[in-house]
Amino acid sequence: MLTASILMLVLQGPAAAYTPGDIYLATASNTGEVYNVTAGGAYSDGLVAATQYYTAGQITWSRDLSTMYISHYSDGIVTATDETGRTSVYASGLSGPTGLLVLTDGTMLVVEFNEQVVTDITGGGDVAMVPPLATGLMAPRNLIELDEGTVLVSDQGLKGVYEVPRAGGPVVPFVVDIPGTYAMALVQNPDDGAIYVSTGGDVYDITTGTPIVYTTGGSHFAMAMDGDGRLVAGALSQGDLFDITGGGDFTGASPWATGPARIESAMNSVPLPFCGDGFPTGDEACDDGNDDETDECIRCVDAVCGDGLVWAGMEDCDDGNDSESDACVRCVRASCGDGYLYSGVEECDDNNTQDGDGCAADCSLELDIPGPDSADPSVDPPASDGSTDGCNTAPGAGGFAWVLLALLASCRRLHRSDAV
């Protein structure tokens, strides 16, 4: 458990507001200032918190974006800063925490640089005795979750990027032998899926599994992409940030933003909303945080009869149309007696399963129907319209419904006899 002295350590800082796509930079100093640098230019006025801990790791956010978490290498802790700038210790007992990431399912992973492992610290507290999730690393740094759910970790010692197995165990190579001094910050472009890694010098595109030079002429260490697709990078121990969108040679380039921060690797952007994150936004009717297509929220749209997806426990079927003559009628399986004529299967359907009313219990037509006054069911009732072919066209004493059924049966027999 956290010690009483740590639990009591809560600091009040300037107000913070975590807007999707904004970029935050945590300075590598003993006062641990955090800046919102999204607007570029002089970012000193963008101070949002002072954690009072040395920062050399990574920034991440809770799924509801109400809390910012930062790993602090020298102090062996992770702090939590709320929307007002109020900071407290979230987890302790870590051995040189660097990379830090809250996954889309709410799991929090941390890289323990000194132990060369990745650890699940969901729930926080004293995590000193928590067993590692992933092993097989040398000098692990930053984490990223790709759009399709794969979790990657960079390793500055192995100069590679590795896949973290969610079930635990040794990491799996994703990209190895990356040129440069280190493999540090990781960023994925949400628009085209491109994956970038900084090396303390050049930046490489590693999307295909083979490192391809993206930028040259800079000492790029920290890296993040804002909500407009701007890729920003900063050099180790400096305060300048550069817009490296589109790549190229940045020798002698002018900074995009300047400020007092001493940059390490802790610069990240607030996650953008997406369907499946569990929080309805924009034009989403719902968002239940899963990809289940049998519940009440399908792809962030409310489930309805006719959407082509069967709502478990609510619908028998759903064929994606409003036809009342096929196998699925109003999301109920068609059956004899439901009052809807199942085309190609039923001859009739009078909304009951009784014989003797013109439509038999199996939804076949009853061809011989006794008249209301006839003692011999084989004798046709006289035609009420004076005709001699046995096909009534006007209602008689038996009532309109009976006449219609008799008309149908008589005409059926007449047509059969004509055919013979």
TIVEXLO-101280 format. One line per field, with one value per residue (C-alpha): residue in three letters; x, y, z. Coordinates in Angstrom, 2 decimals. Each point is the difference from the previous one (the first is absolute). Example, Ala and Ser with C-alpha at 12.3 -4.5 7.8 and 13.67 -1.06 7.14 Angstrom:
REM residues 2
aa	(Ala_Ser) $
x	(12.30_1.37) $
y	(-4.50_3.44) $
z	(7.80_-0.66) $
//
This chain:
REM residues 420
aa	(Met_Leu_Thr_Ala_Ser_Ile_Leu_Met_Leu_Val_Leu_Gln_Gly_Pro_Ala_Ala_Ala_Tyr_Thr_Pro_Gly_Asp_Ile_Tyr_Leu_Ala_Thr_Ala_Ser_Asn_Thr_Gly_Glu_Val_Tyr_Asn_Val_Thr_Ala_Gly_Gly_Ala_Tyr_Ser_Asp_Gly_Leu_Val_Ala_Ala_Thr_Gln_Tyr_Tyr_Thr_Ala_Gly_Gln_Ile_Thr_Trp_Ser_Arg_Asp_Leu_Ser_Thr_Met_Tyr_Ile_Ser_His_Tyr_Ser_Asp_Gly_Ile_Val_Thr_Ala_Thr_Asp_Glu_Thr_Gly_Arg_Thr_Ser_Val_Tyr_Ala_Ser_Gly_Leu_Ser_Gly_Pro_Thr_Gly_Leu_Leu_Val_Leu_Thr_Asp_Gly_Thr_Met_Leu_Val_Val_Glu_Phe_Asn_Glu_Gln_Val_Val_Thr_Asp_Ile_Thr_Gly_Gly_Gly_Asp_Val_Ala_Met_Val_Pro_Pro_Leu_Ala_Thr_Gly_Leu_Met_Ala_Pro_Arg_Asn_Leu_Ile_Glu_Leu_Asp_Glu_Gly_Thr_Val_Leu_Val_Ser_Asp_Gln_Gly_Leu_Lys_Gly_Val_Tyr_Glu_Val_Pro_Arg_Ala_Gly_Gly_Pro_Val_Val_Pro_Phe_Val_Val_Asp_Ile_Pro_Gly_Thr_Tyr_Ala_Met_Ala_Leu_Val_Gln_Asn_Pro_Asp_Asp_Gly_Ala_Ile_Tyr_Val_Ser_Thr_Gly_Gly_Asp_Val_Tyr_Asp_Ile_Thr_Thr_Gly_Thr_Pro_Ile_Val_Tyr_Thr_Thr_Gly_Gly_Ser_His_Phe_Ala_Met_Ala_Met_Asp_Gly_Asp_Gly_Arg_Leu_Val_Ala_Gly_Ala_Leu_Ser_Gln_Gly_Asp_Leu_Phe_Asp_Ile_Thr_Gly_Gly_Gly_Asp_Phe_Thr_Gly_Ala_Ser_Pro_Trp_Ala_Thr_Gly_Pro_Ala_Arg_Ile_Glu_Ser_Ala_Met_Asn_Ser_Val_Pro_Leu_Pro_Phe_Cys_Gly_Asp_Gly_Phe_Pro_Thr_Gly_Asp_Glu_Ala_Cys_Asp_Asp_Gly_Asn_Asp_Asp_Glu_Thr_Asp_Glu_Cys_Ile_Arg_Cys_Val_Asp_Ala_Val_Cys_Gly_Asp_Gly_Leu_Val_Trp_Ala_Gly_Met_Glu_Asp_Cys_Asp_Asp_Gly_Asn_Asp_Ser_Glu_Ser_Asp_Ala_Cys_Val_Arg_Cys_Val_Arg_Ala_Ser_Cys_Gly_Asp_Gly_Tyr_Leu_Tyr_Ser_Gly_Val_Glu_Glu_Cys_Asp_Asp_Asn_Asn_Thr_Gln_Asp_Gly_Asp_Gly_Cys_Ala_Ala_Asp_Cys_Ser_Leu_Glu_Leu_Asp_Ile_Pro_Gly_Pro_Asp_Ser_Ala_Asp_Pro_Ser_Val_Asp_Pro_Pro_Ala_Ser_Asp_Gly_Ser_Thr_Asp_Gly_Cys_Asn_Thr_Ala_Pro_Gly_Ala_Gly_Gly_Phe_Ala_Trp_Val_Leu_Leu_Ala_Leu_Leu_Ala_Ser_Cys_Arg_Arg_Leu_His_Arg_Ser_Asp_Ala_Val) $
x	(0.00_1.05_1.65_-1.93_2.48_-0.46_-3.75_-0.07_2.07_-2.56_0.95_-2.18_0.94_-1.46_-3.24_0.21_-2.48_0.66_-1.29_0.42_2.88_1.80_3.72_1.51_3.71_1.36_3.37_2.93_0.61_-0.43_-3.08_-1.69_-1.85_-2.54_-0.86_-2.73_1.99_-2.78_-0.08_3.73_1.95_1.09_-1.58_1.08_-3.54_-1.33_1.05_-2.70_1.65_3.14_0.33_3.15_1.56_2.72_-1.54_1.70_-2.71_-3.31_-3.41_-3.33_-3.66_-2.90_-2.61_-2.41_2.81_-0.56_3.48_3.51_2.60_3.77_2.82_2.93_3.20_2.10_-2.84_-1.33_-3.58_-2.89_-1.94_-3.59_-1.05_-3.69_-1.70_0.67_3.76_-0.18_2.76_0.33_1.95_-1.80_2.54_3.28_2.59_1.14_3.57_0.81_-3.39_0.27_-2.76_-3.58_-3.27_-3.70_-1.39_-3.40_-1.35_1.15_3.07_3.02_3.45_3.33_3.53_2.49_3.29_2.24_-1.80_-0.22_-3.70_-3.50_-2.41_-3.78_-0.67_-3.74_-1.52_3.20_1.31_3.27_0.82_3.47_-1.07_-2.05_1.50_1.04_-2.25_2.69_3.68_2.93_0.96_3.29_-0.75_-3.74_-1.43_-3.37_-3.30_-2.70_-3.24_-0.66_-3.44_-0.59_0.98_3.63_2.16_3.57_2.98_3.21_3.39_2.88_2.56_-1.18_-0.74_-3.30_-3.75_-1.72_-3.53_-1.19_-1.97_-3.25_-0.04_3.53_3.41_3.01_-0.44_-0.19_2.13_-1.95_2.88_3.66_3.33_-1.35_2.84_0.86_0.95_-3.25_-3.51_-2.13_-3.39_-2.69_-2.86_-2.70_-1.84_-3.73_-0.80_2.28_1.31_3.65_2.26_2.99_2.88_2.49_3.64_1.61_0.92_-2.01_-3.63_-0.95_-3.22_-0.28_-3.50_1.10_2.39_3.03_1.40_-0.35_1.54_-2.71_2.01_3.67_1.97_-1.44_0.54_-3.56_-0.73_-3.52_-2.79_-3.80_-2.78_-2.84_-3.66_0.66_2.67_2.95_3.04_2.15_3.44_2.49_3.71_1.39_0.65_-1.21_-3.22_-0.68_-2.60_-0.09_-2.88_1.28_-3.26_0.74_3.59_3.10_3.30_-0.27_3.56_-0.15_-3.80_-1.72_-1.88_-3.77_-0.20_2.40_0.01_1.82_-0.53_2.92_-1.20_0.29_-2.54_-3.13_-1.99_-3.31_-3.38_-3.38_-1.68_-2.55_-3.50_-0.99_-2.93_0.57_1.76_-3.00_-0.86_-2.67_1.19_-0.94_-2.52_0.20_-3.42_1.70_3.42_0.19_3.73_-0.18_-0.30_-2.87_-2.52_-2.73_-0.70_-1.97_2.81_1.39_2.94_-1.11_-3.57_-3.02_-1.10_-3.34_-2.05_1.02_3.68_1.02_1.58_-1.78_-0.38_0.52_-2.95_-2.15_-0.21_-0.49_1.44_0.87_0.30_0.50_-3.30_-3.66_-1.49_-2.95_0.04_3.41_1.55_0.48_-2.95_0.53_3.01_-2.08_0.41_-2.90_-2.40_-3.36_-2.72_1.85_-2.30_2.69_0.11_3.45_0.65_0.79_-0.64_-3.59_-3.17_-1.85_0.38_-3.14_1.70_-1.11_0.73_-3.57_-1.35_-3.35_0.20_1.44_3.64_1.13_2.13_3.09_-0.77_-1.18_-3.25_-3.03_-1.68_-3.32_-1.84_-3.62_-2.55_-1.84_-3.23_1.37_-0.30_2.34_3.42_0.64_-2.83_0.89_-2.26_-2.10_1.55_-1.59_0.57_-2.09_3.01_0.25_3.78_-0.01_2.17_-1.75_0.70_-2.54_-0.64_-2.97_-1.69_3.10_1.76_2.68_2.98_-1.49_-0.84_3.54_1.41_-2.60_0.72_3.68_-0.57_-2.62_2.13_2.94_-2.05_-1.39_3.47_1.17_-2.94_0.64_3.58_-1.10) $
y	(0.00_3.63_1.53_2.62_2.72_-0.73_-0.21_3.41_1.55_1.81_3.16_2.69_1.32_2.18_-1.16_-2.67_-1.10_-3.13_0.56_-2.83_0.73_2.47_-0.58_0.05_0.18_-0.96_1.57_-2.07_2.04_-0.49_2.22_-2.03_2.76_-1.09_2.25_-0.01_0.76_-0.53_3.58_0.19_3.20_0.92_-2.69_1.27_1.31_-3.51_-1.27_-2.35_-1.80_-0.27_-3.58_0.65_-3.23_-0.59_-0.99_-2.20_-2.35_0.26_1.66_-1.80_0.64_-1.84_-1.26_2.79_2.59_1.33_-0.96_0.37_-2.56_0.52_-2.44_1.33_-1.96_1.20_-0.15_-3.42_1.24_0.90_3.17_0.90_3.57_0.83_2.68_2.67_-0.66_-1.83_-2.65_-3.11_-3.26_-2.77_-2.85_-0.58_-2.74_0.18_-0.49_2.86_0.48_1.44_-1.02_0.33_-0.69_-0.43_-2.39_0.29_-2.65_2.00_-2.12_2.06_-1.22_1.40_-0.64_-0.70_1.00_-1.38_-3.36_-0.18_-0.94_1.25_-0.21_0.25_2.53_0.43_1.19_1.67_-0.19_-1.64_-2.21_-1.11_-3.65_-0.10_-2.55_1.28_-0.38_0.06_-0.90_-0.35_3.67_1.85_3.71_0.46_3.49_1.03_-1.79_0.37_-1.81_-0.24_0.52_-3.75_-0.61_-1.13_1.44_0.94_0.97_1.64_-1.15_2.46_-2.71_-2.51_2.82_-1.60_-0.01_-3.03_-1.30_-0.43_-3.27_0.80_-3.48_0.50_-1.39_1.04_2.90_-0.69_1.98_2.53_1.98_-0.63_1.59_3.55_2.40_2.79_0.28_-1.07_-1.26_2.37_1.64_-1.77_1.67_-1.31_2.22_-0.73_1.01_-2.31_-2.35_0.96_-0.79_2.17_-0.45_2.63_-0.93_3.06_1.02_-0.96_-1.13_-3.24_-1.28_-3.62_-0.76_-2.80_-1.60_1.50_3.34_2.74_3.43_2.61_2.97_0.94_2.94_0.05_-1.49_-1.15_-1.77_0.76_-0.23_0.39_0.64_2.44_-0.29_1.72_-2.49_2.26_-2.07_1.82_-0.99_1.37_-0.48_-1.47_2.52_2.94_1.99_0.46_-2.00_-0.53_-0.68_-3.01_-0.77_-1.39_-0.91_1.31_1.64_2.27_1.23_3.60_-0.05_2.61_-1.32_-0.25_0.60_1.26_-0.08_-0.77_-3.78_-2.40_-2.67_-3.74_-2.43_1.05_1.76_-1.47_1.01_-0.52_-2.98_0.76_-1.43_-3.03_-2.38_-2.65_2.14_-0.24_3.70_1.27_3.12_1.96_-1.81_-3.27_-1.12_-2.32_-1.46_-3.03_-0.52_-3.32_-1.47_-2.37_0.06_-1.79_2.59_3.24_2.19_-1.02_1.98_2.96_-0.10_-1.17_-3.51_-0.08_-2.63_0.04_0.87_-3.47_-0.98_-2.25_1.65_-2.86_-0.57_2.51_-1.21_-3.50_1.11_3.12_-0.18_3.72_0.67_0.78_-2.75_-1.79_-2.96_-1.54_-2.18_2.88_2.31_2.97_-1.83_-3.09_-3.27_-0.57_-2.75_-1.36_1.92_3.29_1.75_0.64_-2.04_-1.59_0.21_-3.33_-1.91_0.71_-0.04_2.08_1.37_1.15_0.71_-3.25_-3.72_-1.31_-2.33_0.46_3.72_-0.05_0.11_-3.21_-0.29_-0.49_3.14_-1.91_0.88_-2.12_-0.68_-1.54_2.18_-0.91_2.71_1.21_-1.85_-2.90_-3.52_-1.29_1.65_-1.20_2.13_3.54_2.71_1.73_3.09_3.09_1.95_-2.41_-1.44_-3.74_-0.49_-0.23_3.11_2.54_3.60_1.55_-0.70_-2.21_-1.09_-1.72_3.27_1.77_-1.86_-3.43_0.97_1.13_-3.30_-1.98_2.02_-0.79_-3.72_-0.32_1.82_-2.21_-3.15_1.47_0.78_-3.49_-1.59_2.22_-1.11_-3.65) $
z	(0.00_-0.41_3.04_1.92_-0.98_-3.69_0.30_1.63_-2.78_-2.13_-1.83_-1.43_-3.44_-2.75_-1.62_-2.69_-2.64_-2.02_-3.52_-2.54_-2.35_2.28_0.54_3.50_0.86_3.41_0.69_1.30_3.12_3.74_0.02_-2.74_-1.86_-2.60_-2.94_-2.63_-3.16_-2.54_-1.24_-0.72_0.46_3.52_2.16_3.43_0.55_-0.57_3.45_1.30_2.92_2.11_1.20_2.08_-1.30_-2.54_-3.31_-2.56_-1.15_-1.78_0.36_-0.34_0.86_1.59_-2.43_0.98_-0.41_3.50_1.26_-1.39_1.15_-0.15_0.73_2.05_-0.51_2.94_2.55_-1.02_-0.12_-2.27_0.80_-0.83_-0.84_-0.23_-2.10_2.63_0.05_3.33_0.10_2.17_-0.05_-1.87_0.15_1.82_0.37_-3.63_-1.19_-2.35_-1.72_-3.51_-2.43_1.22_-1.79_0.75_-2.61_-1.62_2.38_3.05_0.79_1.11_-1.03_1.17_-1.18_2.80_-1.59_2.74_0.11_-3.81_0.10_-0.72_2.97_0.33_2.78_-0.51_3.27_1.24_3.57_1.04_-3.00_1.09_0.21_-3.21_-2.42_-3.45_-3.00_-2.69_0.12_-2.40_-0.18_0.61_0.42_-0.67_-0.43_-1.42_-0.67_-2.65_-0.81_-3.72_-1.50_-0.26_3.63_-0.24_2.80_-0.91_2.16_-1.20_1.31_-0.16_0.80_-2.59_-2.48_-0.87_0.55_1.47_0.39_3.58_0.38_1.78_1.54_1.35_-0.88_-2.10_-2.40_-3.74_-2.52_-2.06_-1.51_0.78_-0.93_-0.10_-0.94_2.39_3.64_1.64_-0.67_2.05_-0.55_-2.03_-1.90_-2.33_-2.45_0.50_-3.57_-1.98_2.71_-0.52_2.99_0.88_2.45_1.17_0.54_1.55_-3.53_-3.06_0.09_-1.77_-1.52_1.19_-1.30_-2.34_2.48_-1.74_1.24_-2.62_0.62_0.62_1.30_0.08_1.32_3.51_3.44_0.43_3.27_1.28_-2.57_-0.16_-2.55_0.64_-0.99_-3.35_-1.03_0.84_1.02_2.57_1.27_2.51_0.70_3.22_2.81_-2.12_0.04_-3.72_-1.89_-3.77_-2.37_-1.98_-1.81_-3.44_0.89_-1.77_0.97_3.04_0.10_1.21_0.26_2.13_3.03_-0.06_3.75_2.65_3.76_3.23_0.05_0.14_-2.39_0.58_-1.47_1.88_-2.72_-1.09_-1.38_1.63_-1.73_-2.69_0.45_-2.04_-0.28_2.64_2.60_2.31_-0.08_-2.43_-1.82_-3.07_-2.18_1.96_1.25_2.51_0.83_2.25_-0.41_-1.81_-3.49_0.86_-2.82_1.95_2.71_0.15_-1.42_-3.40_-1.42_2.12_-1.36_2.02_-0.98_-1.83_-1.78_-3.64_0.47_-1.13_3.34_2.51_3.39_2.45_2.30_-1.85_-3.62_-1.43_-3.33_-1.96_-3.78_-0.50_-1.79_0.70_-2.17_1.63_-2.35_0.67_2.73_2.46_0.66_2.29_1.50_0.89_-1.90_-2.38_1.12_-1.03_1.80_0.39_-2.47_-2.61_-3.22_-0.26_-3.75_-1.61_3.21_1.09_-2.16_2.54_3.53_1.80_3.35_1.61_-0.13_-0.27_-2.67_-1.71_-0.67_-3.48_1.16_1.65_3.12_-2.20_-2.03_-3.08_-1.72_0.86_-3.37_1.15_2.45_0.96_-0.34_3.08_-0.95_-1.99_1.39_-2.67_0.08_-3.56_-1.36_-0.96_1.38_-2.61_-1.51_1.48_-3.16_-2.14_-1.76_-0.65_0.23_3.78_0.43_2.22_-0.63_2.41_3.69_0.88_3.19_1.31_0.59_-1.94_1.50_-0.72_-3.57_-0.69_1.25_-1.91_-3.12_0.24_0.57_-2.75_-2.52_0.89_-0.71_-3.19_-1.30_0.87_-1.88_-3.01_-0.05_-0.14) $
//
